């Protein structure tokens, strides 16, 4: 009987050490993947930025409507709102701690975007569409009296 108690105790110790070893390996793997993802995103940012600077990515006319001269303010506003919300979401995602090895405590989901950010994004879209309606209206009616 004493022999069985010793065997079950050593089995429990062995299982505990095996579980701790697996948790260490998995947590190290998660940390390695997190670092690899950050390096990949950084490299992607460097490549896109260098291609933008070199002119390999065409940006001519990105803020212009066809047939107009000058920069359309609604396009600039929409661009800034989109970049701002994307930047906010990336920072927010990096701040959320990754789950521990115990997956039961948390879900592996991307964080939700706050309602305020959705309102700002919707406002940017509305401003862009409003500017388009005004520009199309000026082209259809041919005069500015309609929009005064």
C-alpha positions, 0 to 999 in steps of 0.5 A: 500500500505504501508502494502504491502511494509513493508511485501515485505521488511520483506520477503526480510530480512527473505530470506536474513537471511535464505540464510546467514544461509544456507551459514554458515551451508554449509561452516561449513560442507565443513570445517568439511569435509576438516578436516575429509579428512585430518584426514583420509589421516593421519590415512591411512598414519600411518596404511600403514607406520606401516604395512611397518615397521612391515613387514605385507606388503611384500617389499622383492624384490621390487627393484630386477628383477627375476633372478638377484642379487642386486638392479636394478637402474631403479626400484629405479628411477621409484619408486622415480619419482612416489613417488615424483610426488604423493607427489607433487600432494597431496601438490598441491591439498591441496593448492588449496582453496576449492570453496566457497558455491557459486558453480557457480564461480568454478568447483569441479574438481581435479587440473591438473598436470603440463606438467613438471610433466608429462615429468618427469613421462614419463622420469622415465617410459622410464628409467625403460623400457630402463633398462628392454630392456638392462637386457633382451638383456643381458639375450638373447645374453648371453654376454655384447659385444652387449651393449658396 
